[in-house]
């Protein structure tokens, strides 16, 4: 077990160092985008986010031709009333239609938005994301420079509660420490994709060719599945550091974080067998070294320090909080608990999100 743990830690540190020096970031380049762009925002009970996300969307610069389309997915908190008062020729509010059987709500909302969009670029944007003024133009400029068909800029993750400060930095660290991003950008394998649906930009032609959200209508991890779908269809793209152009606070309290992770972690690793493998890897790479260090094993201490270095490297590149870096084993233990909870609730048929069964 010691050798397995040491091997995993070595890979984590190697990938972290490699990505620290080579991972791409979206940077300001002041290049206007002449192609037409559609910002597509699904909303379901987003009264707290509607004004903020729309203000940032309307403030986008260096886009010669862009539209903002929002679908209110049967909100009950006043979101629809906020959308009714928006008066701008660039804005369109799309009424929701009843959710068909077999679809998850967000996937159906995004498909409806895409169906109304003939623009050259589609920007799928979550309501809790806040964009910098040239965010979309800068991301598209990088996409065009690299000759890609899609790009997934990973926003800076804002964490305000203790549990969020422990768990949320693991989002960036998990991809930062597990794959050599620069080397897999042009890989044709769907297994090596990384994506974040908070901000996802794709050429409309490639989206349609891949089958759109229609092809992944029941998938709870829609961002990863969309990226896999695109790659299978021959599209090229990658996740990139988007911390300079966007930020996102997914969960403002502990209950919503637990519910959010519980809804998806059963599927995040391909299903229950994959989740069990992931739990084993997380334990032996991040918890077992700490246990060994407490027991006086010198390699355990070195392994624990290597993990902290890995976390700090990821935090430095993605502007995430360093609060939980020394508490990495505890953060991983919480994550494992959330994975187990998600599997249990799914098997019991008790998973739901925003009032809908999953």
C-alpha positions, 0 to 999 in steps of 0.5 A: 500500500505504501508503494501505491500511495507513493506512486499516486503522489508522485504522479500528482506532483508531476502533473501539478508542476507540469500544468503550473508551467504549461497550462493555458490561461485566457488573457486579455488581448483586445481582439474584436470578435466579428463572428456572431455570438449567442450567450445562452443562460438557463434560469430556474429560481435564480432571483439572486443571480439574474441581475448580476449575470445579465449586467455582466453579459450586457457589459461585454466588449469587443463583440461586434454582434451578440445576443443574450437569450435566457430561458426561465425554467418554470421559476417560482421565486420571481425570476420571470418578473425580473426578466420581463423588465429587461428592455434591450434589442440584444435580449430575448427571453424564451418561455419554457415548455413542459419537460419531456420524459427522459430529459433533465431540466438544464439539458432541456433548457440549453437545447431549447436555447440552442434551437433558437440560436443561429449565431456562429458561437454558442456560449453556455453560461450559468447564472451564478457566473460573473464575467469580466468585460472582455471575457467572451471575446478573450476566450473566443480569441484563444479558441481561434488562435489554437484552431479549436472548435470549443473551449471551456474556461474554468472560472475562479471558484468563490468560497465563502463558507467553511465547508466550501473553502474546504471542498470547492478548491478541489474542483480545480485541483482535481483536473490540475493534478490528474492530467497533463493538459497541454499534452492531451489538448488534441487527443481524440480520446473521450476519456481525457476530456475535462470541461466545466459547464459554468462557461462553455463556448462552442462553434454552433456547427460543431455543436449541431454536428455532435448532436447537441444536448439532445444526445445527452438529455439524461446526463447529470454531468452534462458538461463532461458529456458534451465535451466527450460528445464533441470529441467523438464527433471530431471536434478539438478543444480543451479546458483552460484556466479562466480565473482572470475572466470569470468567477463563480460562487456555486454554493452560498451555504452548506446545505446547497453544497451538500445537495449540489454534490450529492446530485452528481457525484454518483455519475461523475466517475462513470457510475458506481464502479468508477466512483468506488475506484475514485474513492480508493485513489483519493484515499490512498493518494491523499488520506493514507499518507497523512495517516502514515505521517501521524504514525511516524512514517517519514515517507508519509510526511513527505507525501503530505507535504507534496500534496500541499505543494500540489494544492498551492500550485493549483491555487496559484494558477487558478486563483482559488483559496489556499485555506484548505491546502494544509487540511487537504486530507480532511477536504478529501474525506469530506469529498469521499463522504459526498460521493458515498452519499450521492451513490446511496441517495441515487440507489434509494431513488431520493436524488433531486435538484431544485424540485425535480427528481434525478 
